[in-house]
Amino acid sequence: MDLARLAAHHGVATSYHPSAGVSVQVPERTVVTVLGLLGVDAATPQAVRDALARAEREAAQRLLPTTLVHWEGAAPPAALAALPPGTRILLDPEEGEAAAWETGPGGPLPVGGLPLGVHRITVTHPDGRTGGATLIVAPDRAPAAPERAHGLLVQLYSLLSENSWGMGDLGDLAHLAGWAGRTHGAGFIQVNPLHAAVPGTPTDPSPYRPSSRRFPDPVHLRIADLPEYAACPDREALDALAVRGAELNRRVLEKDALIDRDAVWALKRSALELLYAVPRNPDREADLARFAAEGGTALARHTAWCALAERHGPDPAAWPEGAEPDPADLAFHRWLAWLTDAQLTAAQRGAREAGMAVGIVHDLAVGVHPLGADVRAAGDTYAVDACVGAPPDAFNARGQDWGLPPWRPDRLAASGYAPLRDLLRGVFRYAGALRIDHVMGLFRLWWIPRDTPPAEGTYVSYDGEAMLAVLVLEAHRAGALVIGEDLGTVEPGVREALARRGVLGTSVLWFERDWAGGGAPLPPERWRADCLATATTHDLPPSAAKLAGSHVELRDRLGLLTRPAALERAEDAADTEEWLAVLDRLGLDTKGEEAAVRALYGFLLRTPARLVGVWLPDAVGDRRPQNLPGTWDQYPNWRLPVADAAGRPLTLERLIASPRANALLSAVRGAGHPRTAPPGARTV
């Protein structure tokens, strides 16, 4: 009992509820270990009693909670309203000069007049006790989504053009956005995370396990678009690298080679060394200096890690004792970060100029690699002896370990959520919207201590209101939308809290059923309005594969099925037929694969969803998933180019000219006129 009370004080679950009426007890050793990771000794009964007494004593003496949230237009936080008359309050705002008040009979601090931001507040009780808190003043809601917009969802590396060097780049993104916006009225392009990767041979191809979420990866640069390219004096060497880049393209597009990120970066790294030697004009030199100044300590730490990891390998344990980065290496990596930021900003600007209401939707991974730059820069903020994952469910009976160390909620709160604020500001610099992978992680995460099976982890809670307030605040400052990936197990109340603050959800057609009323496909008018609706995602089979059942055959060939293949085929076919029957009843043409794919998106356009996303491979009939969960080397995850229905890789130029792609996108545009949610439509 004492252990459960102690765990509750620190947000550590001793049991959880995977479904209604089902409770699972967390192993006691897991609870003890996780408490230890939070700096709480619970190794013995006496240690538990001592820690519990200390926690309860501190709670009783605390004048204010660690963090207060004030939503613009709402009543003051209850803890402030409860302060007695005569309490002195000192406010240290995020910007501007400090101010002091004294509470009186009329109430406490006039928070309604405070500027938006993350402030520090200190109070002195009439009896002399003092206390402090972080005060987050946030807008009531994040920026609103358009009444209706459609767009494309694409894994950028998979989109090779005739000008790529072996993988899709930021030049290709700008080209795609210009075509989709001008020709098909698209309002957005959503891409995979473009975060900086951990170097190595081979580099982990997953964009969801990066070195840093704060800084993008220069592997995405379009080399020929850099201003220094035309002025490079060593033209022969640069041209030779371009020829080799074209050969990488040919291997992928014509010889069935996989996308080789390491080979791409080796060529680009060599080319960038040549361009770095080109003198910069005064305007560019001044812009680089401004970028470095704005980047501050975060940029300095990131470039230091990049320089050391490139020279000594990514594992700091293998670095020479006292290793320091060479100043020349630091300057080079700072320059790379500046170039990448500039091309990302140009891509967003170009998307808006092409008529897009939103522009580029960037994807924020749920965490970072344990050996990466972010952990190195702020290791005390992470629980490095744990990983984030997921508990057992119907698809993963053993649970999942994602290999990503979680942020410590106590350290986040103590810092005034500075790591989260800095991260969001960095990504919002060049985003029209931000997709938050596993957005439920703002409220709780499944922690798995080192050497513990994923199924024996536990949930650790975060201050969800504070995390959400920071997200809404930074989105407001950037004028950007927020989309939460809220698929899977979601804690009760989370979707409602997100929707209340203007964070859109994610709805995937095949998962939208009336689970409370028998499980039939959910009619379009009953879908929630505040969401991004799509037919599939990078972790699911493309629509053509789902319609044909070929994804079941693929998993069977790879030995991934946990039930008889015949049973899997039958259940999958029944699921597909049930949805096709719904489309038929709505008068949507499902005769033939191409028509059926159009019908799926036609259905989505009949929902009140504000955003409708077309998975780009669906536009050309590609049947290969970009990622097959549960595989490592059995399947080429994150390394496949977009291909046509026959599996032939397509260049961006051929995709743009594809009759099938243009037919689908024209149909989506024609059916996707703005519409308001019907009366009674769900918002969550």
Secondary structure per residue as TSV (DSSP state, phi and psi in degrees):
chain	resnum	aa	ss	phi	psi
A	1	M	-	360.0	-44.1
A	2	D	H	-61.4	-39.8
A	3	L	H	-63.8	-41.3
A	4	A	H	-63.7	-41.2
A	5	R	H	-66.3	-40.6
A	6	L	H	-64.3	-43.8
A	7	A	H	-60.8	-40.2
A	8	A	H	-63.3	-36.0
A	9	H	H	-60.2	-30.5
A	10	H	T	-109.0	11.8
A	11	G	T	73.7	23.6
A	12	V	B	-101.8	123.3
A	13	A	-	-77.3	138.1
A	14	T	S	-101.2	-8.2
A	15	S	E	-156.9	164.2
A	16	Y	E	-148.5	166.5
A	17	H	E	-123.8	94.2
A	18	P	E	-67.6	-21.4
A	19	S	E	-157.8	169.2
A	20	A	T	-58.8	129.1
A	21	G	T	79.6	2.3
A	22	V	E	-115.5	127.5
A	23	S	E	-124.3	133.7
A	24	V	E	-118.3	126.6
A	25	Q	E	-81.7	134.6
A	26	V	-	-82.7	135.7
A	27	P	-	-55.6	138.9
A	28	E	H	-59.5	-37.5
A	29	R	H	-63.6	-31.7
A	30	T	H	-67.0	-44.5
A	31	V	H	-60.9	-45.1
A	32	V	H	-62.5	-43.5
A	33	T	H	-66.2	-44.2
A	34	V	H	-65.5	-40.6
A	35	L	H	-58.5	-40.6
A	36	G	H	-61.2	-37.8
A	37	L	H	-66.3	-21.5
A	38	L	T	-94.6	10.1
A	39	G	T	81.7	19.7
A	40	V	-	-114.0	118.8
A	41	D	-	-78.8	115.3
A	42	A	-	-130.9	28.7
A	43	A	S	-73.6	-24.8
A	44	T	S	-133.4	161.0
A	45	P	H	-56.2	-39.2
A	46	Q	H	-67.1	-40.1
A	47	A	H	-61.8	-37.2
A	48	V	H	-65.2	-45.5
A	49	R	H	-61.5	-43.5
A	50	D	H	-63.6	-45.2
A	51	A	H	-66.1	-37.6
A	52	L	H	-66.5	-43.7
A	53	A	H	-61.3	-41.1
A	54	R	H	-65.1	-44.0
A	55	A	H	-64.3	-41.3
A	56	E	H	-71.0	-36.1
A	57	R	H	-65.3	-44.1
A	58	E	H	-65.3	-37.8
A	59	A	H	-65.5	-39.1
A	60	A	H	-69.0	-32.1
A	61	Q	H	-87.4	-15.8
A	62	R	-	-71.8	128.2
A	63	L	S	-78.3	-33.4
A	64	L	S	-137.2	150.4
A	65	P	-	-66.5	165.2
A	66	T	S	-58.7	-36.7
A	67	T	E	-133.8	136.1
A	68	L	E	-116.2	142.8
A	69	V	E	-121.3	129.4
A	70	H	E	-121.1	116.2
A	71	W	E	-85.8	130.9
A	72	E	T	-53.5	129.3
A	73	G	T	89.4	-7.9
A	74	A	S	-95.1	173.2
A	75	A	-	-68.2	157.5
A	76	P	-	-60.0	154.3
A	77	P	-	-54.3	141.1
A	78	A	H	-58.0	-36.7
A	79	A	H	-64.4	-34.1
A	80	L	H	-73.3	-40.6
A	81	A	H	-63.6	-25.5
A	82	A	T	-83.9	-7.2
A	83	L	S	-65.9	138.2
A	84	P	-	-75.1	157.8
A	85	P	T	-55.8	144.3
A	86	G	T	92.3	-1.6
A	87	T	-	-75.3	129.0
A	88	R	E	-89.5	135.0
A	89	I	E	-125.4	127.8
A	90	L	E	-115.6	125.5
A	91	L	E	-110.4	124.5
A	92	D	E	-108.7	98.6
A	93	P	-	-76.0	162.7
A	94	E	S	-58.8	-38.3
A	95	E	S	-135.3	146.4
A	96	G	S	98.2	-172.4
A	97	E	-	-92.1	152.3
A	98	A	-	-66.1	154.7
A	99	A	E	-139.8	153.7
A	100	A	E	-129.7	146.8
A	101	W	E	-137.7	167.5
A	102	E	E	-132.8	129.0
A	103	T	-	-69.2	147.2
A	104	G	B	-135.0	-170.0
A	105	P	T	-59.4	-24.9
A	106	G	T	-79.2	-7.9
A	107	G	B	128.4	-178.2
A	108	P	S	-90.0	-151.3
A	109	L	-	-54.1	132.2
A	110	P	-	-76.4	73.8
A	111	V	G	-65.3	-21.2
A	112	G	G	-60.4	-22.8
A	113	G	G	-97.6	3.2
A	114	L	S	-77.6	146.0
A	115	P	-	-72.0	157.0
A	116	L	S	-60.8	144.5
A	117	G	E	149.5	-178.5
A	118	V	E	-110.6	110.5
A	119	H	E	-112.5	167.4
A	120	R	E	-115.4	130.3
A	121	I	E	-123.2	135.3
A	122	T	E	-125.9	134.4
A	123	V	E	-123.2	146.8
A	124	T	E	-123.1	114.7
A	125	H	-	-70.1	152.3
A	126	P	T	-54.8	-25.5
A	127	D	T	-85.6	4.3
A	128	G	S	98.6	-13.2
A	129	R	-	-68.5	148.0
A	130	T	E	-123.7	157.6
A	131	G	E	-160.1	162.0
A	132	G	E	-140.8	162.6
A	133	A	E	-158.1	157.3
A	134	T	E	-84.6	131.4
A	135	L	E	-113.9	113.5
A	136	I	E	-99.5	117.3
A	137	V	E	-104.9	113.7
A	138	A	E	-124.2	154.3
A	139	P	-	-60.5	158.4
A	140	D	S	-62.0	-34.9
A	141	R	S	-146.1	157.1
A	142	A	-	-70.0	162.4
A	143	P	-	-51.7	142.6
A	144	A	-	-79.1	145.0
A	145	A	-	-75.9	158.3
A	146	P	-	-58.8	160.1
A	147	E	S	-59.4	-36.1
A	148	R	S	-163.0	130.3
A	149	A	E	-145.7	145.8
A	150	H	E	-116.0	158.3
A	151	G	E	-162.7	-171.5
A	152	L	E	-114.8	146.1
A	153	L	E	-113.5	124.6
A	154	V	E	-146.1	143.2
A	155	Q	-	-88.9	110.1
A	156	L	G	-58.2	-40.9
A	157	Y	G	-57.6	-27.8
A	158	S	G	-81.2	-7.7
A	159	L	-	-104.2	84.9
A	160	L	-	-90.2	134.9
A	161	S	-	-106.6	179.8
A	162	E	T	-67.6	-14.9
A	163	N	T	-103.6	1.8
A	164	S	-	-74.0	162.5
A	165	W	S	-112.4	57.5
A	166	G	S	97.1	-10.3
A	167	M	S	-159.0	157.3
A	168	G	-	-61.0	146.7
A	169	D	-	-135.4	-174.9
A	170	L	H	-69.9	-25.2
A	171	G	H	-66.1	-39.6
A	172	D	H	-66.4	-38.5
A	173	L	H	-61.2	-44.8
A	174	A	H	-62.8	-40.6
A	175	H	H	-63.7	-46.2
A	176	L	H	-61.5	-44.1
A	177	A	H	-63.4	-41.6
A	178	G	H	-62.1	-44.2
A	179	W	H	-66.9	-47.5
A	180	A	H	-64.7	-37.9
A	181	G	H	-71.9	-48.2
A	182	R	H	-77.6	-38.7
A	183	T	H	-87.3	-36.9
A	184	H	H	-120.8	10.6
A	185	G	-	63.7	23.3
A	186	A	-	-65.1	145.9
A	187	G	-	-101.1	-11.3
A	188	F	E	-163.3	159.5
A	189	I	E	-127.8	120.5
A	190	Q	E	-98.9	130.5
A	191	V	E	-116.7	165.5
A	192	N	-	-69.0	166.0
A	193	P	-	-56.5	133.6
A	194	L	-	-107.0	26.1
A	195	H	E	-64.0	157.8
A	196	A	E	-65.3	133.4
A	197	A	-	-91.6	163.4
A	198	V	-	-80.9	124.4
A	199	P	-	-69.2	151.7
A	200	G	-	169.3	174.6
A	201	T	S	-131.7	103.0
A	202	P	S	-85.5	157.3
A	203	T	-	-70.8	139.2
A	204	D	-	-60.1	117.8
A	205	P	-	-74.7	-12.5
A	206	S	-	-68.9	125.8
A	207	P	T	-75.2	-4.6
A	208	Y	T	-100.6	12.1
A	209	R	S	-136.4	62.9
A	210	P	-	-84.3	170.2
A	211	S	S	-74.5	-41.9
A	212	S	E	-142.1	135.8
A	213	R	E	-90.6	-19.4
A	214	R	E	-74.8	-33.3
A	215	F	E	-120.2	141.0
A	216	P	E	-80.3	169.6
A	217	D	-	-97.5	128.3
A	218	P	G	-68.5	-6.9
A	219	V	G	-62.3	-19.6
A	220	H	G	-84.0	-2.8
A	221	L	-	-63.1	141.9
A	222	R	-	-91.7	105.5
A	223	I	G	-60.4	-43.9
A	224	A	G	-67.6	-15.7
A	225	D	G	-88.4	-5.6
A	226	L	S	-73.1	136.4
A	227	P	T	-56.8	-30.7
A	228	E	T	-74.4	-12.2
A	229	Y	S	-60.3	-47.3
A	230	A	T	-69.2	-22.8
A	231	A	T	-96.9	4.3
A	232	C	-	-64.9	123.9
A	233	P	S	-73.2	-27.6
A	234	D	-	-91.4	67.0
A	235	R	H	-64.9	-36.2
A	236	E	H	-62.3	-45.9
A	237	A	H	-65.4	-40.5
A	238	L	H	-66.4	-41.2
A	239	D	H	-64.6	-36.4
A	240	A	H	-64.7	-37.8
A	241	L	H	-68.1	-38.3
A	242	A	H	-63.0	-38.1
A	243	V	H	-63.2	-41.6
A	244	R	H	-67.6	-34.4
A	245	G	H	-64.3	-39.9
A	246	A	H	-64.7	-34.1
A	247	E	H	-68.0	-38.8
A	248	L	H	-58.9	-41.4
A	249	N	H	-58.4	-47.5
A	250	R	H	-62.0	-38.7
A	251	R	H	-60.4	-42.5
A	252	V	H	-73.4	-43.6
A	253	L	H	-82.0	-27.8
A	254	E	H	-120.1	-17.6
A	255	K	S	-121.6	16.2
A	256	D	-	61.1	22.8
A	257	A	-	-74.9	152.5
A	258	L	-	-81.1	157.2
A	259	I	-	-64.8	126.1
A	260	D	-	-112.6	92.3
A	261	R	H	-58.7	-38.3
A	262	D	H	-65.0	-42.7
A	263	A	H	-66.0	-39.2
A	264	V	H	-61.5	-46.9
A	265	W	H	-68.2	-35.1
A	266	A	H	-58.8	-43.1
A	267	L	H	-68.7	-46.5
A	268	K	H	-65.2	-37.9
A	269	R	H	-60.7	-42.3
A	270	S	H	-65.4	-41.8
A	271	A	H	-65.5	-39.8
A	272	L	H	-66.9	-32.4
A	273	E	H	-62.0	-40.6
A	274	L	H	-65.2	-41.7
A	275	L	H	-73.9	-27.4
A	276	Y	H	-63.9	-28.1
A	277	A	T	-78.1	-10.9
A	278	V	S	-76.1	127.0
A	279	P	-	-59.9	137.5
A	280	R	-	-90.7	144.0
A	281	N	-	-71.8	165.3
A	282	P	H	-57.0	-37.4
A	283	D	H	-65.5	-42.9
A	284	R	H	-69.8	-36.8
A	285	E	H	-62.8	-41.5
A	286	A	H	-67.3	-37.6
A	287	D	H	-66.5	-40.6
A	288	L	H	-61.6	-41.9
A	289	A	H	-63.5	-40.9
A	290	R	H	-63.6	-42.6
A	291	F	H	-60.6	-44.6
A	292	A	H	-62.9	-40.5
A	293	A	H	-66.7	-42.4
A	294	E	H	-67.3	-34.8
A	295	G	H	-68.0	-31.6
A	296	G	H	55.2	-142.3
A	297	T	H	-62.9	-38.0
A	298	A	H	-61.1	-45.4
A	299	L	H	-66.2	-41.4
A	300	A	H	-61.3	-43.0
A	301	R	H	-67.6	-40.3
A	302	H	H	-64.5	-46.6
A	303	T	H	-67.5	-31.8
A	304	A	H	-64.2	-43.3
A	305	W	H	-64.3	-44.2
A	306	C	H	-58.3	-44.4
A	307	A	H	-64.8	-43.8
A	308	L	H	-71.7	-41.1
A	309	A	H	-66.0	-36.3
A	310	E	H	-67.6	-34.6
A	311	R	H	-85.7	-36.2
A	312	H	H	-118.2	-2.0
A	313	G	-	98.7	161.4
A	314	P	S	-77.4	-14.9
A	315	D	-	-89.3	110.2
A	316	P	G	-58.5	-24.6
A	317	A	G	-65.0	-22.5
A	318	A	G	-94.1	-1.5
A	319	W	S	-75.1	149.7
A	320	P	-	-59.2	145.8
A	321	E	T	-58.6	130.9
A	322	G	T	72.0	20.5
A	323	A	-	-59.5	132.9
A	324	E	-	-124.2	141.0
A	325	P	-	-70.4	144.8
A	326	D	-	-69.1	132.9
A	327	P	H	-54.4	-34.3
A	328	A	H	-67.2	-37.7
A	329	D	H	-66.3	-40.0
A	330	L	H	-59.5	-46.3
A	331	A	H	-63.2	-39.2
A	332	F	H	-64.3	-45.6
A	333	H	H	-72.0	-29.5
A	334	R	H	-64.8	-40.5
A	335	W	H	-63.2	-42.4
A	336	L	H	-61.2	-42.8
A	337	A	H	-62.6	-39.0
A	338	W	H	-65.1	-45.8
A	339	L	H	-59.9	-44.4
A	340	T	H	-66.5	-42.3
A	341	D	H	-59.6	-41.1
A	342	A	H	-66.0	-42.5
A	343	Q	H	-70.3	-34.2
A	344	L	H	-65.1	-42.4
A	345	T	H	-63.6	-40.4
A	346	A	H	-65.1	-36.5
A	347	A	H	-63.9	-42.9
A	348	Q	H	-66.1	-42.3
A	349	R	H	-61.8	-42.8
A	350	G	H	-65.0	-36.6
A	351	A	H	-64.0	-42.2
A	352	R	H	-67.3	-37.8
A	353	E	H	-66.6	-24.0
A	354	A	T	-81.2	3.6
A	355	G	T	98.7	4.8
A	356	M	-	-72.2	132.4
A	357	A	S	-71.1	-31.0
A	358	V	S	-109.8	-53.2
A	359	G	E	100.4	-136.4
A	360	I	E	-87.3	125.7
A	361	V	E	-98.1	112.5
A	362	H	E	-90.6	156.1
A	363	D	E	-112.5	128.5
A	364	L	E	-104.3	114.2
A	365	A	-	-64.0	158.9
A	366	V	S	-75.4	-19.3
A	367	G	-	-166.5	-167.1
A	368	V	-	-133.5	164.1
A	369	H	-	-66.5	139.8
A	370	P	T	-63.6	-19.8
A	371	L	T	-102.6	7.8
A	372	G	S	-83.6	-178.0
A	373	A	H	-65.9	-39.5
A	374	D	H	-64.2	-43.2
A	375	V	H	-66.7	-39.5
A	376	R	H	-62.3	-37.9
A	377	A	H	-76.3	-30.3
A	378	A	S	-141.8	51.7
A	379	G	G	-57.9	-31.8
A	380	D	G	-72.6	-12.8
A	381	T	G	-83.6	-16.5
A	382	Y	B	-104.4	146.8
A	383	A	-	-88.9	87.5
A	384	V	T	-71.6	-12.8
A	385	D	T	-99.4	22.9
A	386	A	E	-140.4	162.9
A	387	C	E	-131.5	153.5
A	388	V	E	-85.7	147.8
A	389	G	E	-165.0	-145.7
A	390	A	E	-145.8	146.7
A	391	P	-	-72.7	170.0
A	392	P	-	-59.0	144.6
A	393	D	-	-146.5	-170.4
A	394	A	S	-64.5	-24.5
A	395	F	S	-97.3	-24.0
A	396	N	-	-136.1	91.1
A	397	A	T	-64.9	-22.1
A	398	R	T	-98.6	3.3
A	399	G	-	79.2	179.9
A	400	Q	E	-132.5	139.5
A	401	D	E	-117.2	114.1
A	402	W	E	-90.4	-2.6
A	403	G	E	68.3	28.1
A	404	L	E	-121.1	117.3
A	405	P	-	-67.5	136.6
A	406	P	-	-84.0	155.7
A	407	W	B	-67.7	142.8
A	408	R	-	-80.7	123.2
A	409	P	H	-62.6	-33.9
A	410	D	H	-68.0	-39.2
A	411	R	H	-72.1	-36.1
A	412	L	H	-59.6	-49.2
A	413	A	H	-62.9	-42.0
A	414	A	H	-63.2	-28.9
A	415	S	T	-87.7	2.8
A	416	G	T	67.8	27.7
A	417	Y	T	61.1	30.2
A	418	A	H	-58.3	-43.6
A	419	P	H	-60.3	-40.6
A	420	L	H	-67.9	-42.3
A	421	R	H	-61.4	-46.1
A	422	D	H	-63.8	-41.2
A	423	L	H	-60.7	-50.0
A	424	L	H	-64.4	-41.6
A	425	R	H	-61.1	-38.7
A	426	G	H	-63.7	-44.7
A	427	V	H	-76.7	-35.5
A	428	F	H	-68.4	-12.9
A	429	R	T	-54.2	-35.8
A	430	Y	T	-129.6	23.3
A	431	A	-	-114.0	137.7
A	432	G	S	-82.9	-25.3
A	433	A	E	-156.7	161.3
A	434	L	E	-128.3	125.5
A	435	R	E	-92.0	128.3
A	436	I	E	-100.5	109.2
A	437	D	T	-65.8	134.9
A	438	H	T	50.4	59.4
A	439	V	G	-60.9	-19.5
A	440	M	G	-61.0	-18.1
A	441	G	G	-66.7	-12.0
A	442	L	G	-67.5	-21.8
A	443	F	T	-108.3	-40.1
A	444	R	E	-161.0	155.1
A	445	L	E	-134.7	150.3
A	446	W	E	-85.6	110.0
A	447	W	E	-93.3	135.9
A	448	I	E	-122.9	107.2
A	449	P	E	-62.1	155.3
A	450	R	T	-53.3	139.5
A	451	D	T	63.9	25.2
A	452	T	-	-117.0	134.7
A	453	P	-	-60.8	145.6
A	454	P	G	-54.1	-36.1
A	455	A	G	-65.5	-17.3
A	456	E	G	-104.8	23.1
A	457	G	-	-81.9	-165.9
A	458	T	E	-155.4	162.7
A	459	Y	E	-83.0	138.5
A	460	V	E	-119.6	128.3
A	461	S	E	-88.2	148.3
A	462	Y	-	-115.4	166.0
A	463	D	-	-77.1	89.0
A	464	G	H	-60.7	-36.5
A	465	E	H	-66.5	-40.7
A	466	A	H	-66.8	-44.3
A	467	M	H	-61.9	-42.3
A	468	L	H	-66.9	-38.6
A	469	A	H	-63.8	-41.1
A	470	V	H	-63.2	-43.5
A	471	L	H	-60.5	-47.6
A	472	V	H	-65.0	-40.0
A	473	L	H	-60.8	-49.4
A	474	E	H	-71.3	-32.6
A	475	A	H	-64.9	-41.0
A	476	H	H	-61.4	-45.2
A	477	R	H	-62.7	-34.1
A	478	A	H	-87.3	-13.1
A	479	G	T	66.5	34.0
A	480	A	-	-116.9	148.4
A	481	L	E	-75.4	163.0
A	482	V	E	-128.6	130.5
A	483	I	E	-119.8	124.7
A	484	G	E	-99.5	130.5
A	485	E	-	-83.2	101.6
A	486	D	-	-116.7	39.2
A	487	L	-	-83.6	154.7
A	488	G	S	90.1	-155.2
A	489	T	-	-72.2	121.5
A	490	V	-	-124.9	127.6
A	491	E	-	-60.1	138.4
A	492	P	T	-54.2	135.6
A	493	G	T	92.4	-16.5
A	494	V	H	-69.9	-47.9
A	495	R	H	-60.6	-38.0
A	496	E	H	-65.7	-41.6
A	497	A	H	-64.8	-41.5
A	498	L	H	-65.4	-46.1
A	499	A	H	-63.7	-37.9
A	500	R	H	-59.6	-29.6
A	501	R	T	-101.6	14.2
A	502	G	T	83.4	13.5
A	503	V	-	-87.2	119.5
A	504	L	B	-71.2	150.7
A	505	G	E	-95.9	-172.5
A	506	T	E	-128.2	126.4
A	507	S	E	-123.8	123.2
A	508	V	E	-106.9	128.7
A	509	L	G	-47.5	-51.9
A	510	W	G	-65.1	-18.9
A	511	F	G	-95.9	-10.3
A	512	E	-	-87.5	96.2
A	513	R	B	-131.2	161.6
A	514	D	-	-83.6	77.2
A	515	W	T	-66.2	-24.8
A	516	A	T	-85.1	-9.9
A	517	G	T	-129.4	30.2
A	518	G	T	115.3	-14.5
A	519	G	S	90.4	11.8
A	520	A	-	-72.2	156.3
A	521	P	B	-52.0	136.5
A	522	L	-	-74.4	125.4
A	523	P	-	-59.9	150.8
A	524	P	G	-58.8	-36.2
A	525	E	G	-69.8	-12.6
A	526	R	G	-100.0	2.4
A	527	W	S	-71.2	154.6
A	528	R	-	-71.7	151.7
A	529	A	S	-85.4	-38.2
A	530	D	S	-86.3	72.9
A	531	C	E	-156.6	165.4
A	532	L	E	-96.8	116.3
A	533	A	E	-101.4	137.5
A	534	T	E	-150.3	166.3
A	535	A	S	-87.8	-25.9
A	536	T	-	-162.2	176.7
A	537	T	-	-139.4	-179.0
A	538	H	T	-66.0	-21.3
A	539	D	T	-94.8	2.0
A	540	L	S	-121.5	163.0
A	541	P	-	-67.0	144.2
A	542	P	-	-56.7	159.9
A	543	S	H	-60.0	-39.1
A	544	A	H	-62.6	-37.8
A	545	A	H	-68.7	-41.1
A	546	K	H	-63.6	-44.1
A	547	L	H	-63.4	-35.9
A	548	A	H	-88.2	-12.8
A	549	G	T	77.6	9.0
A	550	S	H	-69.6	-20.5
A	551	H	H	-68.0	-31.6
A	552	V	H	-67.7	-41.1
A	553	E	H	-62.8	-39.4
A	554	L	H	-62.5	-47.3
A	555	R	H	-66.5	-32.6
A	556	D	H	-66.1	-44.4
A	557	R	H	-60.9	-33.7
A	558	L	T	-89.6	2.1
A	559	G	T	71.7	30.9
A	560	L	-	-98.4	-8.6
A	561	L	-	-76.5	140.1
A	562	T	S	-103.4	-2.6
A	563	R	S	-129.7	166.5
A	564	P	-	-54.2	139.2
A	565	A	H	-59.8	-37.8
A	566	A	H	-61.6	-40.0
A	567	L	H	-66.8	-42.5
A	568	E	H	-60.9	-44.2
A	569	R	H	-62.4	-44.3
A	570	A	H	-64.8	-44.9
A	571	E	H	-67.0	-39.6
A	572	D	H	-66.7	-42.0
A	573	A	H	-63.8	-39.0
A	574	A	H	-65.8	-39.9
A	575	D	H	-61.1	-46.4
A	576	T	H	-64.3	-44.8
A	577	E	H	-63.1	-35.7
A	578	E	H	-64.3	-41.6
A	579	W	H	-68.9	-40.1
A	580	L	H	-62.2	-35.6
A	581	A	H	-64.4	-38.0
A	582	V	H	-62.4	-44.3
A	583	L	H	-62.8	-41.4
A	584	D	H	-61.3	-42.8
A	585	R	H	-64.8	-25.7
A	586	L	T	-84.7	-0.6
A	587	G	T	82.2	18.3
A	588	L	-	-91.4	133.8
A	589	D	-	-73.0	120.8
A	590	T	-	-118.4	16.2
A	591	K	S	-82.2	107.7
A	592	G	S	96.8	152.2
A	593	E	H	-60.6	-47.2
A	594	E	H	-62.8	-42.2
A	595	A	H	-66.5	-38.9
A	596	A	H	-65.0	-38.3
A	597	V	H	-64.5	-42.5
A	598	R	H	-61.1	-36.9
A	599	A	H	-65.1	-37.7
A	600	L	H	-58.3	-46.1
A	601	Y	H	-73.4	-29.1
A	602	G	H	-62.3	-37.9
A	603	F	H	-62.3	-47.2
A	604	L	H	-58.3	-36.0
A	605	L	T	-73.8	-11.4
A	606	R	T	-89.4	-8.2
A	607	T	S	-82.5	166.2
A	608	P	-	-83.7	8.6
A	609	A	-	-53.5	133.1
A	610	R	S	-71.5	-34.4
A	611	L	E	-120.7	134.4
A	612	V	E	-123.1	120.4
A	613	G	E	-107.7	129.7
A	614	V	E	-97.6	119.0
A	615	W	E	-65.8	117.0
A	616	L	H	-54.6	-42.5
A	617	P	H	-57.5	-27.3
A	618	D	H	-63.8	-27.7
A	619	A	H	-68.9	-20.2
A	620	V	H	-122.7	7.4
A	621	G	T	82.9	13.5
A	622	D	-	-59.5	134.4
A	623	R	-	-107.2	-2.1
A	624	R	-	-94.3	125.8
A	625	P	-	-68.6	147.8
A	626	Q	S	-75.9	-28.1
A	627	N	-	-141.8	135.4
A	628	L	-	-116.4	96.1
A	629	P	T	-53.6	142.2
A	630	G	T	92.4	0.2
A	631	T	-	-119.3	157.5
A	632	W	S	-126.7	-79.1
A	633	D	S	-97.8	-0.9
A	634	Q	S	-74.4	-20.8
A	635	Y	S	-142.6	143.5
A	636	P	-	-79.8	62.7
A	637	N	T	-56.2	138.5
A	638	W	T	63.3	20.2
A	639	R	-	-133.5	14.2
A	640	L	-	-104.7	138.0
A	641	P	-	-79.4	157.9
A	642	V	-	-60.8	136.4
A	643	A	B	-133.7	165.0
A	644	D	-	-85.1	-172.6
A	645	A	T	-63.6	-23.6
A	646	A	T	-90.8	2.2
A	647	G	S	85.5	10.0
A	648	R	-	-85.0	122.4
A	649	P	B	-57.6	142.9
A	650	L	-	-115.6	137.8
A	651	T	-	-76.1	162.5
A	652	L	H	-58.4	-39.0
A	653	E	H	-63.1	-42.2
A	654	R	H	-70.3	-35.1
A	655	L	H	-63.7	-44.7
A	656	I	H	-62.2	-31.3
A	657	A	H	-89.1	-3.1
A	658	S	-	-67.5	122.5
A	659	P	H	-58.0	-38.0
A	660	R	H	-64.9	-46.2
A	661	A	H	-62.9	-44.7
A	662	N	H	-67.3	-34.3
A	663	A	H	-65.4	-44.3
A	664	L	H	-64.6	-47.7
A	665	L	H	-69.7	-32.5
A	666	S	H	-65.9	-39.4
A	667	A	H	-66.0	-40.3
A	668	V	H	-64.1	-43.9
A	669	R	H	-63.6	-41.4
A	670	G	H	-65.8	-33.9
A	671	A	H	-93.6	-7.5
A	672	G	-	-99.0	32.5
A	673	H	-	-64.0	152.6
A	674	P	-	-56.0	141.6
A	675	R	-	-147.9	148.8
A	676	T	-	-92.2	157.8
A	677	A	-	-66.2	137.4
A	678	P	-	-67.5	159.6
A	679	P	T	-54.6	133.4
A	680	G	T	83.7	0.5
A	681	A	-	-63.0	143.1
A	682	R	-	-69.8	149.7
A	683	T	-	-108.5	-10.2
A	684	V	-	-134.1	360.0
